[in-house]
Amino acid sequence: MKRFIYIITDRNRNNLHVGLTSDLLKTLDFYKQMPTLFFDSAQQLNRLVYFEEINSEDMAMERFKYVSTFTRPQKEKLIRAVNKEWIDLTGALNMENNMRVRPMLRPSIGSARRSVTF
């Protein structure tokens, strides 16, 4: 089963929270529904800035324990290695998920061209 290690932050990048989940979109939705669960409204954790997908549950737990021990500069270096501008990755993740689930509404042009014979 796939596991995700993620780092989520607030709009001012004051807090960096490391988490482990099996359903990243559901976890991000939980943070949206409960914005003041961990912090006050000014420090809502709502920006996904880093995530890793790991196939093994044991390896994911080991990686989570390892990343959780990082200092703030180490976490920032990890984030900047893949997301230099600290862009919120939630939108891209939602778009990718919709592309996987979305049924094909019409046949592609390439397949229609192949079926026409003269």
PDB file as gemmi writes it, atoms N, CA and C in Angstrom:
CRYST1    1.000    1.000    1.000  90.00  90.00  90.00 P 1                      
ATOM      1  N   MET A   1       0.837  -1.181   0.000  1.00  0.00           N  
ATOM      2  CA  MET A   1       0.000   0.000   0.000  1.00  0.00           C  
ATOM      3  C   MET A   1       0.880   1.243   0.000  1.00  0.00           C  
ATOM      4  N   LYS A   2       0.502   2.217  -0.804  1.00  0.00           N  
ATOM      5  CA  LYS A   2       1.286   3.440  -0.912  1.00  0.00           C  
ATOM      6  C   LYS A   2       1.115   4.300   0.333  1.00  0.00           C  
ATOM      7  N   ARG A   3       2.198   4.933   0.709  1.00  0.00           N  
ATOM      8  CA  ARG A   3       2.195   5.889   1.823  1.00  0.00           C  
ATOM      9  C   ARG A   3       2.840   7.174   1.338  1.00  0.00           C  
ATOM     10  N   PHE A   4       2.423   8.272   1.914  1.00  0.00           N  
ATOM     11  CA  PHE A   4       2.963   9.577   1.568  1.00  0.00           C  
ATOM     12  C   PHE A   4       3.545  10.236   2.801  1.00  0.00           C  
ATOM     13  N   ILE A   5       4.739  10.762   2.647  1.00  0.00           N  
ATOM     14  CA  ILE A   5       5.337  11.625   3.653  1.00  0.00           C  
ATOM     15  C   ILE A   5       5.213  13.027   3.095  1.00  0.00           C  
ATOM     16  N   TYR A   6       4.728  13.945   3.901  1.00  0.00           N  
ATOM     17  CA  TYR A   6       4.487  15.287   3.397  1.00  0.00           C  
ATOM     18  C   TYR A   6       4.955  16.334   4.402  1.00  0.00           C  
ATOM     19  N   ILE A   7       5.195  17.521   3.874  1.00  0.00           N  
ATOM     20  CA  ILE A   7       5.465  18.690   4.717  1.00  0.00           C  
ATOM     21  C   ILE A   7       4.463  19.750   4.304  1.00  0.00           C  
ATOM     22  N   ILE A   8       3.748  20.246   5.294  1.00  0.00           N  
ATOM     23  CA  ILE A   8       2.727  21.259   5.073  1.00  0.00           C  
ATOM     24  C   ILE A   8       3.081  22.475   5.928  1.00  0.00           C  
ATOM     25  N   THR A   9       2.764  23.657   5.416  1.00  0.00           N  
ATOM     26  CA  THR A   9       3.130  24.882   6.121  1.00  0.00           C  
ATOM     27  C   THR A   9       1.986  25.893   6.059  1.00  0.00           C  
ATOM     28  N   ASP A  10       2.147  26.990   6.771  1.00  0.00           N  
ATOM     29  CA  ASP A  10       1.168  28.071   6.727  1.00  0.00           C  
ATOM     30  C   ASP A  10       1.613  29.093   5.691  1.00  0.00           C  
ATOM     31  N   ARG A  11       0.807  30.132   5.493  1.00  0.00           N  
ATOM     32  CA  ARG A  11       1.088  31.097   4.424  1.00  0.00           C  
ATOM     33  C   ARG A  11       2.374  31.888   4.652  1.00  0.00           C  
ATOM     34  N   ASN A  12       2.812  32.024   5.892  1.00  0.00           N  
ATOM     35  CA  ASN A  12       4.036  32.770   6.201  1.00  0.00           C  
ATOM     36  C   ASN A  12       5.261  31.875   6.377  1.00  0.00           C  
ATOM     37  N   ARG A  13       5.066  30.590   6.195  1.00  0.00           N  
ATOM     38  CA  ARG A  13       6.144  29.597   6.339  1.00  0.00           C  
ATOM     39  C   ARG A  13       6.734  29.569   7.750  1.00  0.00           C  
ATOM     40  N   ASN A  14       5.938  29.895   8.735  1.00  0.00           N  
ATOM     41  CA  ASN A  14       6.433  29.866  10.113  1.00  0.00           C  
ATOM     42  C   ASN A  14       6.496  28.454  10.666  1.00  0.00           C  
ATOM     43  N   ASN A  15       5.521  27.629  10.333  1.00  0.00           N  
ATOM     44  CA  ASN A  15       5.438  26.273  10.859  1.00  0.00           C  
ATOM     45  C   ASN A  15       5.633  25.267   9.738  1.00  0.00           C  
ATOM     46  N   LEU A  16       6.428  24.264  10.000  1.00  0.00           N  
ATOM     47  CA  LEU A  16       6.617  23.159   9.057  1.00  0.00           C  
ATOM     48  C   LEU A  16       6.187  21.887   9.771  1.00  0.00           C  
ATOM     49  N   HIS A  17       5.153  21.248   9.253  1.00  0.00           N  
ATOM     50  CA  HIS A  17       4.620  20.034   9.875  1.00  0.00           C  
ATOM     51  C   HIS A  17       4.892  18.846   8.955  1.00  0.00           C  
ATOM     52  N   VAL A  18       5.525  17.820   9.504  1.00  0.00           N  
ATOM     53  CA  VAL A  18       5.811  16.593   8.761  1.00  0.00           C  
ATOM     54  C   VAL A  18       4.740  15.575   9.114  1.00  0.00           C  
ATOM     55  N   GLY A  19       4.190  14.916   8.091  1.00  0.00           N  
ATOM     56  CA  GLY A  19       3.156  13.924   8.340  1.00  0.00           C  
ATOM     57  C   GLY A  19       3.329  12.695   7.482  1.00  0.00           C  
ATOM     58  N   LEU A  20       2.575  11.662   7.833  1.00  0.00           N  
ATOM     59  CA  LEU A  20       2.567  10.390   7.118  1.00  0.00           C  
ATOM     60  C   LEU A  20       1.116   9.995   6.915  1.00  0.00           C  
ATOM     61  N   THR A  21       0.749   9.641   5.694  1.00  0.00           N  
ATOM     62  CA  THR A  21      -0.630   9.265   5.406  1.00  0.00           C  
ATOM     63  C   THR A  21      -0.691   8.272   4.260  1.00  0.00           C  
ATOM     64  N   SER A  22      -1.815   7.583   4.159  1.00  0.00           N  
ATOM     65  CA  SER A  22      -2.029   6.689   3.015  1.00  0.00           C  
ATOM     66  C   SER A  22      -2.895   7.362   1.952  1.00  0.00           C  
ATOM     67  N   ASP A  23      -3.602   8.432   2.312  1.00  0.00           N  
ATOM     68  CA  ASP A  23      -4.430   9.169   1.366  1.00  0.00           C  
ATOM     69  C   ASP A  23      -4.141  10.664   1.525  1.00  0.00           C  
ATOM     70  N   LEU A  24      -3.272  11.166   0.685  1.00  0.00           N  
ATOM     71  CA  LEU A  24      -2.804  12.545   0.802  1.00  0.00           C  
ATOM     72  C   LEU A  24      -3.924  13.553   0.565  1.00  0.00           C  
ATOM     73  N   LEU A  25      -4.771  13.310  -0.432  1.00  0.00           N  
ATOM     74  CA  LEU A  25      -5.858  14.252  -0.718  1.00  0.00           C  
ATOM     75  C   LEU A  25      -6.855  14.326   0.432  1.00  0.00           C  
ATOM     76  N   LYS A  26      -7.158  13.200   1.038  1.00  0.00           N  
ATOM     77  CA  LYS A  26      -8.083  13.182   2.170  1.00  0.00           C  
ATOM     78  C   LYS A  26      -7.477  13.913   3.373  1.00  0.00           C  
ATOM     79  N   THR A  27      -6.196  13.757   3.587  1.00  0.00           N  
ATOM     80  CA  THR A  27      -5.512  14.442   4.680  1.00  0.00           C  
ATOM     81  C   THR A  27      -5.512  15.945   4.463  1.00  0.00           C  
ATOM     82  N   LEU A  28      -5.243  16.376   3.239  1.00  0.00           N  
ATOM     83  CA  LEU A  28      -5.258  17.807   2.934  1.00  0.00           C  
ATOM     84  C   LEU A  28      -6.659  18.380   3.091  1.00  0.00           C  
ATOM     85  N   ASP A  29      -7.665  17.599   2.736  1.00  0.00           N  
ATOM     86  CA  ASP A  29      -9.044  18.034   2.927  1.00  0.00           C  
ATOM     87  C   ASP A  29      -9.353  18.181   4.412  1.00  0.00           C  
ATOM     88  N   PHE A  30      -8.825  17.289   5.239  1.00  0.00           N  
ATOM     89  CA  PHE A  30      -9.004  17.380   6.685  1.00  0.00           C  
ATOM     90  C   PHE A  30      -8.419  18.683   7.224  1.00  0.00           C  
ATOM     91  N   TYR A  31      -7.229  19.054   6.753  1.00  0.00           N  
ATOM     92  CA  TYR A  31      -6.621  20.311   7.190  1.00  0.00           C  
ATOM     93  C   TYR A  31      -7.485  21.509   6.789  1.00  0.00           C  
ATOM     94  N   LYS A  32      -8.147  21.430   5.627  1.00  0.00           N  
ATOM     95  CA  LYS A  32      -9.030  22.515   5.194  1.00  0.00           C  
ATOM     96  C   LYS A  32     -10.269  22.608   6.078  1.00  0.00           C  
ATOM     97  N   GLN A  33     -10.824  21.451   6.438  1.00  0.00           N  
ATOM     98  CA  GLN A  33     -12.045  21.429   7.241  1.00  0.00           C  
ATOM     99  C   GLN A  33     -11.795  21.846   8.685  1.00  0.00           C  
ATOM    100  N   MET A  34     -10.618  21.605   9.185  1.00  0.00           N  
ATOM    101  CA  MET A  34     -10.281  21.923  10.578  1.00  0.00           C  
ATOM    102  C   MET A  34      -9.108  22.892  10.612  1.00  0.00           C  
ATOM    103  N   PRO A  35      -9.276  24.120  10.129  1.00  0.00           N  
ATOM    104  CA  PRO A  35      -8.138  25.030   9.973  1.00  0.00           C  
ATOM    105  C   PRO A  35      -7.464  25.448  11.276  1.00  0.00           C  
ATOM    106  N   THR A  36      -8.179  25.459  12.386  1.00  0.00           N  
ATOM    107  CA  THR A  36      -7.579  25.917  13.645  1.00  0.00           C  
ATOM    108  C   THR A  36      -7.362  24.770  14.628  1.00  0.00           C  
ATOM    109  N   LEU A  37      -7.281  23.564  14.128  1.00  0.00           N  
ATOM    110  CA  LEU A  37      -7.095  22.412  15.005  1.00  0.00           C  
ATOM    111  C   LEU A  37      -5.759  22.458  15.731  1.00  0.00           C  
ATOM    112  N   PHE A  38      -4.692  22.781  15.006  1.00  0.00           N  
ATOM    113  CA  PHE A  38      -3.362  22.780  15.603  1.00  0.00           C  
ATOM    114  C   PHE A  38      -2.880  24.170  15.993  1.00  0.00           C  
ATOM    115  N   PHE A  39      -3.276  25.183  15.210  1.00  0.00           N  
ATOM    116  CA  PHE A  39      -2.793  26.540  15.430  1.00  0.00           C  
ATOM    117  C   PHE A  39      -3.956  27.518  15.332  1.00  0.00           C  
ATOM    118  N   ASP A  40      -3.699  28.794  15.587  1.00  0.00           N  
ATOM    119  CA  ASP A  40      -4.753  29.794  15.426  1.00  0.00           C  
ATOM    120  C   ASP A  40      -4.972  30.092  13.944  1.00  0.00           C  
ATOM    121  N   SER A  41      -5.936  30.927  13.648  1.00  0.00           N  
ATOM    122  CA  SER A  41      -6.326  31.150  12.252  1.00  0.00           C  
ATOM    123  C   SER A  41      -5.229  31.792  11.415  1.00  0.00           C  
ATOM    124  N   ALA A  42      -4.316  32.535  12.031  1.00  0.00           N  
ATOM    125  CA  ALA A  42      -3.228  33.161  11.270  1.00  0.00           C  
ATOM    126  C   ALA A  42      -2.164  32.143  10.857  1.00  0.00           C  
ATOM    127  N   GLN A  43      -2.153  30.998  11.501  1.00  0.00           N  
ATOM    128  CA  GLN A  43      -1.119  30.002  11.218  1.00  0.00           C  
ATOM    129  C   GLN A  43      -1.719  28.694  10.707  1.00  0.00           C  
ATOM    130  N   GLN A  44      -2.742  28.782   9.877  1.00  0.00           N  
ATOM    131  CA  GLN A  44      -3.382  27.587   9.338  1.00  0.00           C  
ATOM    132  C   GLN A  44      -2.411  26.804   8.459  1.00  0.00           C  
ATOM    133  N   LEU A  45      -2.351  25.531   8.687  1.00  0.00           N  
ATOM    134  CA  LEU A  45      -1.524  24.676   7.844  1.00  0.00           C  
ATOM    135  C   LEU A  45      -2.324  24.357   6.587  1.00  0.00           C  
ATOM    136  N   ASN A  46      -2.016  25.029   5.496  1.00  0.00           N  
ATOM    137  CA  ASN A  46      -2.826  24.862   4.291  1.00  0.00           C  
ATOM    138  C   ASN A  46      -2.018  24.806   3.008  1.00  0.00           C  
ATOM    139  N   ARG A  47      -0.699  24.774   3.092  1.00  0.00           N  
ATOM    140  CA  ARG A  47       0.122  24.728   1.879  1.00  0.00           C  
ATOM    141  C   ARG A  47       1.012  23.486   1.880  1.00  0.00           C  
ATOM    142  N   LEU A  48       0.724  22.613   0.961  1.00  0.00           N  
ATOM    143  CA  LEU A  48       1.547  21.425   0.780  1.00  0.00           C  
ATOM    144  C   LEU A  48       2.769  21.842  -0.020  1.00  0.00           C  
ATOM    145  N   VAL A  49       3.953  21.748   0.579  1.00  0.00           N  
ATOM    146  CA  VAL A  49       5.159  22.197  -0.112  1.00  0.00           C  
ATOM    147  C   VAL A  49       6.104  21.044  -0.465  1.00  0.00           C  
ATOM    148  N   TYR A  50       5.842  19.851   0.078  1.00  0.00           N  
ATOM    149  CA  TYR A  50       6.724  18.716  -0.199  1.00  0.00           C  
ATOM    150  C   TYR A  50       5.966  17.422   0.076  1.00  0.00           C  
ATOM    151  N   PHE A  51       6.175  16.422  -0.770  1.00  0.00           N  
ATOM    152  CA  PHE A  51       5.675  15.086  -0.461  1.00  0.00           C  
ATOM    153  C   PHE A  51       6.496  14.035  -1.185  1.00  0.00           C  
ATOM    154  N   GLU A  52       6.520  12.853  -0.613  1.00  0.00           N  
ATOM    155  CA  GLU A  52       7.179  11.679  -1.195  1.00  0.00           C  
ATOM    156  C   GLU A  52       6.169  10.548  -1.210  1.00  0.00           C  
ATOM    157  N   GLU A  53       6.187   9.756  -2.255  1.00  0.00           N  
ATOM    158  CA  GLU A  53       5.341   8.570  -2.334  1.00  0.00           C  
ATOM    159  C   GLU A  53       6.234   7.358  -2.137  1.00  0.00           C  
ATOM    160  N   ILE A  54       5.881   6.521  -1.174  1.00  0.00           N  
ATOM    161  CA  ILE A  54       6.684   5.331  -0.851  1.00  0.00           C  
ATOM    162  C   ILE A  54       5.761   4.121  -0.889  1.00  0.00           C  
ATOM    163  N   ASN A  55       6.200   3.057  -1.534  1.00  0.00           N  
ATOM    164  CA  ASN A  55       5.356   1.881  -1.732  1.00  0.00           C  
ATOM    165  C   ASN A  55       5.304   0.948  -0.536  1.00  0.00           C  
ATOM    166  N   SER A  56       6.337   0.910   0.271  1.00  0.00           N  
ATOM    167  CA  SER A  56       6.393   0.005   1.401  1.00  0.00           C  
ATOM    168  C   SER A  56       6.015   0.742   2.690  1.00  0.00           C  
ATOM    169  N   GLU A  57       5.151   0.128   3.475  1.00  0.00           N  
ATOM    170  CA  GLU A  57       4.714   0.735   4.730  1.00  0.00           C  
ATOM    171  C   GLU A  57       5.872   0.865   5.725  1.00  0.00           C  
ATOM    172  N   ASP A  58       6.709  -0.145   5.789  1.00  0.00           N  
ATOM    173  CA  ASP A  58       7.851  -0.106   6.709  1.00  0.00           C  
ATOM    174  C   ASP A  58       8.864   0.961   6.312  1.00  0.00           C  
ATOM    175  N   MET A  59       9.141   1.042   5.010  1.00  0.00           N  
ATOM    176  CA  MET A  59      10.085   2.063   4.541  1.00  0.00           C  
ATOM    177  C   MET A  59       9.529   3.461   4.766  1.00  0.00           C  
ATOM    178  N   ALA A  60       8.229   3.619   4.592  1.00  0.00           N  
ATOM    179  CA  ALA A  60       7.590   4.921   4.810  1.00  0.00           C  
ATOM    180  C   ALA A  60       7.694   5.337   6.274  1.00  0.00           C  
ATOM    181  N   MET A  61       7.475   4.398   7.169  1.00  0.00           N  
ATOM    182  CA  MET A  61       7.572   4.710   8.596  1.00  0.00           C  
ATOM    183  C   MET A  61       8.997   5.086   8.977  1.00  0.00           C  
ATOM    184  N   GLU A  62       9.972   4.381   8.446  1.00  0.00           N  
ATOM    185  CA  GLU A  62      11.376   4.716   8.713  1.00  0.00           C  
ATOM    186  C   GLU A  62      11.732   6.096   8.179  1.00  0.00           C  
ATOM    187  N   ARG A  63      11.279   6.385   6.958  1.00  0.00           N  
ATOM    188  CA  ARG A  63      11.560   7.699   6.354  1.00  0.00           C  
ATOM    189  C   ARG A  63      10.866   8.812   7.138  1.00  0.00           C  
ATOM    190  N   PHE A  64       9.641   8.569   7.581  1.00  0.00           N  
ATOM    191  CA  PHE A  64       8.907   9.543   8.382  1.00  0.00           C  
ATOM    192  C   PHE A  64       9.643   9.848   9.686  1.00  0.00           C  
ATOM    193  N   LYS A  65      10.096   8.812  10.349  1.00  0.00           N  
ATOM    194  CA  LYS A  65      10.841   9.008  11.603  1.00  0.00           C  
ATOM    195  C   LYS A  65      12.113   9.806  11.349  1.00  0.00           C  
ATOM    196  N   TYR A  66      12.775   9.515  10.231  1.00  0.00           N  
ATOM    197  CA  TYR A  66      14.007  10.204   9.890  1.00  0.00           C  
ATOM    198  C   TYR A  66      13.762  11.681   9.585  1.00  0.00           C  
ATOM    199  N   VAL A  67      12.783  11.966   8.713  1.00  0.00           N  
ATOM    200  CA  VAL A  67      12.497  13.353   8.333  1.00  0.00           C  
ATOM    201  C   VAL A  67      11.958  14.144   9.531  1.00  0.00           C  
ATOM    202  N   SER A  68      11.236  13.499  10.411  1.00  0.00           N  
ATOM    203  CA  SER A  68      10.691  14.178  11.593  1.00  0.00           C  
ATOM    204  C   SER A  68      11.779  14.695  12.527  1.00  0.00           C  
ATOM    205  N   THR A  69      12.942  14.094  12.479  1.00  0.00           N  
ATOM    206  CA  THR A  69      14.038  14.539  13.350  1.00  0.00           C  
ATOM    207  C   THR A  69      14.829  15.701  12.753  1.00  0.00           C  
ATOM    208  N   PHE A  70      14.517  16.066  11.516  1.00  0.00           N  
ATOM    209  CA  PHE A  70      15.245  17.162  10.861  1.00  0.00           C  
ATOM    210  C   PHE A  70      15.031  18.481  11.600  1.00  0.00           C  
ATOM    211  N   THR A  71      16.060  19.289  11.571  1.00  0.00           N  
ATOM    212  CA  THR A  71      15.933  20.658  12.060  1.00  0.00           C  
ATOM    213  C   THR A  71      15.246  21.487  10.981  1.00  0.00           C  
ATOM    214  N   ARG A  72      14.839  22.685  11.322  1.00  0.00           N  
ATOM    215  CA  ARG A  72      14.175  23.533  10.332  1.00  0.00           C  
ATOM    216  C   ARG A  72      15.040  23.782   9.097  1.00  0.00           C  
ATOM    217  N   PRO A  73      16.332  24.116   9.237  1.00  0.00           N  
ATOM    218  CA  PRO A  73      17.155  24.300   8.031  1.00  0.00           C  
ATOM    219  C   PRO A  73      17.239  23.046   7.158  1.00  0.00           C  
ATOM    220  N   GLN A  74      17.249  21.879   7.768  1.00  0.00           N  
ATOM    221  CA  GLN A  74      17.285  20.641   6.990  1.00  0.00           C  
ATOM    222  C   GLN A  74      15.978  20.431   6.229  1.00  0.00           C  
ATOM    223  N   LYS A  75      14.847  20.744   6.864  1.00  0.00           N  
ATOM    224  CA  LYS A  75      13.550  20.627   6.191  1.00  0.00           C  
ATOM    225  C   LYS A  75      13.465  21.630   5.038  1.00  0.00           C  
ATOM    226  N   GLU A  76      13.937  22.844   5.268  1.00  0.00           N  
ATOM    227  CA  GLU A  76      13.921  23.855   4.207  1.00  0.00           C  
ATOM    228  C   GLU A  76      14.780  23.416   3.019  1.00  0.00           C  
ATOM    229  N   LYS A  77      15.918  22.822   3.292  1.00  0.00           N  
ATOM    230  CA  LYS A  77      16.788  22.328   2.220  1.00  0.00           C  
ATOM    231  C   LYS A  77      16.104  21.210   1.444  1.00  0.00           C  
ATOM    232  N   LEU A  78      15.413  20.334   2.136  1.00  0.00           N  
ATOM    233  CA  LEU A  78      14.672  19.244   1.494  1.00  0.00           C  
ATOM    234  C   LEU A  78      13.573  19.803   0.591  1.00  0.00           C  
ATOM    235  N   ILE A  79      12.847  20.803   1.080  1.00  0.00           N  
ATOM    236  CA  ILE A  79      11.771  21.425   0.292  1.00  0.00           C  
ATOM    237  C   ILE A  79      12.348  22.133  -0.923  1.00  0.00           C  
ATOM    238  N   ARG A  80      13.380  22.928  -0.715  1.00  0.00           N  
ATOM    239  CA  ARG A  80      13.952  23.709  -1.822  1.00  0.00           C  
ATOM    240  C   ARG A  80      14.588  22.836  -2.899  1.00  0.00           C  
ATOM    241  N   ALA A  81      14.971  21.616  -2.551  1.00  0.00           N  
ATOM    242  CA  ALA A  81      15.550  20.710  -3.546  1.00  0.00           C  
ATOM    243  C   ALA A  81      14.537  20.356  -4.636  1.00  0.00           C  
ATOM    244  N   VAL A  82      13.246  20.349  -4.296  1.00  0.00           N  
ATOM    245  CA  VAL A  82      12.224  19.980  -5.275  1.00  0.00           C  
ATOM    246  C   VAL A  82      11.208  21.089  -5.537  1.00  0.00           C  
ATOM    247  N   ASN A  83      11.148  22.090  -4.672  1.00  0.00           N  
ATOM    248  CA  ASN A  83      10.144  23.145  -4.788  1.00  0.00           C  
ATOM    249  C   ASN A  83      10.780  24.472  -4.355  1.00  0.00           C  
ATOM    250  N   LYS A  84      11.610  25.035  -5.213  1.00  0.00           N  
ATOM    251  CA  LYS A  84      12.394  26.228  -4.866  1.00  0.00           C  
ATOM    252  C   LYS A  84      11.533  27.416  -4.457  1.00  0.00           C  
ATOM    253  N   GLU A  85      10.375  27.583  -5.070  1.00  0.00           N  
ATOM    254  CA  GLU A  85       9.519  28.742  -4.803  1.00  0.00           C  
ATOM    255  C   GLU A  85       8.499  28.487  -3.693  1.00  0.00           C  
ATOM    256  N   TRP A  86       8.507  27.318  -3.102  1.00  0.00           N  
ATOM    257  CA  TRP A  86       7.569  26.934  -2.047  1.00  0.00           C  
ATOM    258  C   TRP A  86       6.126  27.060  -2.543  1.00  0.00           C  
ATOM    259  N   ILE A  87       5.886  26.641  -3.763  1.00  0.00           N  
ATOM    260  CA  ILE A  87       4.556  26.697  -4.358  1.00  0.00           C  
ATOM    261  C   ILE A  87       3.676  25.632  -3.705  1.00  0.00           C  
ATOM    262  N   ASP A  88       2.409  25.973  -3.501  1.00  0.00           N  
ATOM    263  CA  ASP A  88       1.447  25.018  -2.960  1.00  0.00           C  
ATOM    264  C   ASP A  88       1.193  23.931  -3.997  1.00  0.00           C  
ATOM    265  N   LEU A  89       1.483  22.696  -3.665  1.00  0.00           N  
ATOM    266  CA  LEU A  89       1.376  21.580  -4.598  1.00  0.00           C  
ATOM    267  C   LEU A  89      -0.013  20.953  -4.613  1.00  0.00           C  
ATOM    268  N   THR A  90      -0.915  21.439  -3.808  1.00  0.00           N  
ATOM    269  CA  THR A  90      -2.249  20.856  -3.710  1.00  0.00           C  
ATOM    270  C   THR A  90      -2.998  20.919  -5.037  1.00  0.00           C  
ATOM    271  N   GLY A  91      -2.949  22.055  -5.720  1.00  0.00           N  
ATOM    272  CA  GLY A  91      -3.661  22.205  -6.991  1.00  0.00           C  
ATOM    273  C   GLY A  91      -3.195  21.211  -8.029  1.00  0.00           C  
ATOM    274  N   ALA A  92      -1.898  21.050  -8.171  1.00  0.00           N  
ATOM    275  CA  ALA A  92      -1.354  20.094  -9.141  1.00  0.00           C  
ATOM    276  C   ALA A  92      -1.723  18.664  -8.766  1.00  0.00           C  
ATOM    277  N   LEU A  93      -1.737  18.378  -7.484  1.00  0.00           N  
ATOM    278  CA  LEU A  93      -2.091  17.043  -7.016  1.00  0.00           C  
ATOM    279  C   LEU A  93      -3.555  16.747  -7.323  1.00  0.00           C  
ATOM    280  N   ASN A  94      -4.439  17.726  -7.101  1.00  0.00           N  
ATOM    281  CA  ASN A  94      -5.862  17.562  -7.431  1.00  0.00           C  
ATOM    282  C   ASN A  94      -6.056  17.358  -8.922  1.00  0.00           C  
ATOM    283  N   MET A  95      -5.338  18.135  -9.734  1.00  0.00           N  
ATOM    284  CA  MET A  95      -5.461  18.024 -11.174  1.00  0.00           C  
ATOM    285  C   MET A  95      -5.001  16.648 -11.649  1.00  0.00           C  
ATOM    286  N   GLU A  96      -3.899  16.165 -11.117  1.00  0.00           N  
ATOM    287  CA  GLU A  96      -3.388  14.843 -11.505  1.00  0.00           C  
ATOM    288  C   GLU A  96      -4.378  13.759 -11.115  1.00  0.00           C  
ATOM    289  N   ASN A  97      -4.961  13.873  -9.932  1.00  0.00           N  
ATOM    290  CA  ASN A  97      -5.932  12.881  -9.475  1.00  0.00           C  
ATOM    291  C   ASN A  97      -7.174  12.885 -10.364  1.00  0.00           C  
ATOM    292  N   ASN A  98      -7.648  14.055 -10.759  1.00  0.00           N  
ATOM    293  CA  ASN A  98      -8.820  14.146 -11.633  1.00  0.00           C  
ATOM    294  C   ASN A  98      -8.542  13.548 -12.998  1.00  0.00           C  
ATOM    295  N   MET A  99      -7.319  13.680 -13.484  1.00  0.00           N  
ATOM    296  CA  MET A  99      -6.974  13.110 -14.778  1.00  0.00           C  
ATOM    297  C   MET A  99      -6.990  11.592 -14.722  1.00  0.00           C  
ATOM    298  N   ARG A 100      -6.615  11.017 -13.598  1.00  0.00           N  
ATOM    299  CA  ARG A 100      -6.610   9.567 -13.464  1.00  0.00           C  
ATOM    300  C   ARG A 100      -8.021   9.002 -13.367  1.00  0.00           C  
ATOM    301  N   VAL A 101      -8.886   9.692 -12.651  1.00  0.00           N  
ATOM    302  CA  VAL A 101     -10.223   9.191 -12.378  1.00  0.00           C  
ATOM    303  C   VAL A 101     -11.201   9.517 -13.492  1.00  0.00           C  
ATOM    304  N   ARG A 102     -11.004  10.606 -14.178  1.00  0.00           N  
ATOM    305  CA  ARG A 102     -11.941  11.097 -15.190  1.00  0.00           C  
ATOM    306  C   ARG A 102     -12.128  10.072 -16.310  1.00  0.00           C  
ATOM    307  N   PRO A 103     -13.350   9.694 -16.589  1.00  0.00           N  
ATOM    308  CA  PRO A 103     -13.573   8.736 -17.679  1.00  0.00           C  
ATOM    309  C   PRO A 103     -13.372   9.409 -19.030  1.00  0.00           C  
ATOM    310  N   MET A 104     -13.051   8.615 -19.989  1.00  0.00           N  
ATOM    311  CA  MET A 104     -12.845   9.146 -21.325  1.00  0.00           C  
ATOM    312  C   MET A 104     -14.216   9.466 -21.916  1.00  0.00           C  
ATOM    313  N   LEU A 105     -14.435  10.729 -22.240  1.00  0.00           N  
ATOM    314  CA  LEU A 105     -15.738  11.160 -22.726  1.00  0.00           C  
ATOM    315  C   LEU A 105     -15.900  10.963 -24.222  1.00  0.00           C  
ATOM    316  N   ARG A 106     -14.828  11.042 -24.950  1.00  0.00           N  
ATOM    317  CA  ARG A 106     -14.891  10.848 -26.386  1.00  0.00           C  
ATOM    318  C   ARG A 106     -13.619  10.151 -26.828  1.00  0.00           C  
ATOM    319  N   PRO A 107     -13.677   9.440 -27.928  1.00  0.00           N  
ATOM    320  CA  PRO A 107     -12.458   8.769 -28.385  1.00  0.00           C  
ATOM    321  C   PRO A 107     -11.432   9.796 -28.835  1.00  0.00           C  
ATOM    322  N   SER A 108     -10.195   9.428 -28.701  1.00  0.00           N  
ATOM    323  CA  SER A 108      -9.136  10.343 -29.120  1.00  0.00           C  
ATOM    324  C   SER A 108      -9.109  10.452 -30.637  1.00  0.00           C  
ATOM    325  N   ILE A 109      -8.556  11.536 -31.115  1.00  0.00           N  
ATOM    326  CA  ILE A 109      -8.478  11.779 -32.552  1.00  0.00           C  
ATOM    327  C   ILE A 109      -7.602  10.734 -33.225  1.00  0.00           C  
ATOM    328  N   GLY A 110      -6.524  10.361 -32.549  1.00  0.00           N  
ATOM    329  CA  GLY A 110      -5.604   9.388 -33.132  1.00  0.00           C  
ATOM    330  C   GLY A 110      -6.266   8.050 -33.397  1.00  0.00           C  
ATOM    331  N   SER A 111      -7.119   7.571 -32.490  1.00  0.00           N  
ATOM    332  CA  SER A 111      -7.776   6.280 -32.695  1.00  0.00           C  
ATOM    333  C   SER A 111      -8.832   6.370 -33.793  1.00  0.00           C  
ATOM    334  N   ALA A 112      -9.483   7.538 -33.929  1.00  0.00           N  
ATOM    335  CA  ALA A 112     -10.483   7.707 -34.979  1.00  0.00           C  
ATOM    336  C   ALA A 112      -9.828   7.696 -36.353  1.00  0.00           C  
ATOM    337  N   ARG A 113      -8.661   8.249 -36.456  1.00  0.00           N  
ATOM    338  CA  ARG A 113      -7.962   8.285 -37.745  1.00  0.00           C  
ATOM    339  C   ARG A 113      -7.544   6.889 -38.189  1.00  0.00           C  
ATOM    340  N   ARG A 114      -7.158   6.087 -37.228  1.00  0.00           N  
ATOM    341  CA  ARG A 114      -6.712   4.732 -37.570  1.00  0.00           C  
ATOM    342  C   ARG A 114      -7.860   3.857 -38.050  1.00  0.00           C  
ATOM    343  N   SER A 115      -9.053   4.114 -37.541  1.00  0.00           N  
ATOM    344  CA  SER A 115     -10.180   3.248 -37.894  1.00  0.00           C  
ATOM    345  C   SER A 115     -10.744   3.537 -39.289  1.00  0.00           C  
ATOM    346  N   VAL A 116     -10.441   4.703 -39.833  1.00  0.00           N  
ATOM    347  CA  VAL A 116     -10.931   5.049 -41.165  1.00  0.00           C  
ATOM    348  C   VAL A 116     -10.049   4.383 -42.204  1.00  0.00           C  
ATOM    349  N   THR A 117     -10.656   3.613 -43.077  1.00  0.00           N  
ATOM    350  CA  THR A 117      -9.892   2.946 -44.151  1.00  0.00           C  
ATOM    351  C   THR A 117     -10.486   3.324 -45.492  1.00  0.00           C  
ATOM    352  N   PHE A 118      -9.664   3.361 -46.525  1.00  0.00           N  
ATOM    353  CA  PHE A 118     -10.106   3.688 -47.890  1.00  0.00           C  
ATOM    354  C   PHE A 118      -9.886   2.531 -48.800  1.00  0.00           C  
TER     355      PHE A 118                                                      
END                                                                             
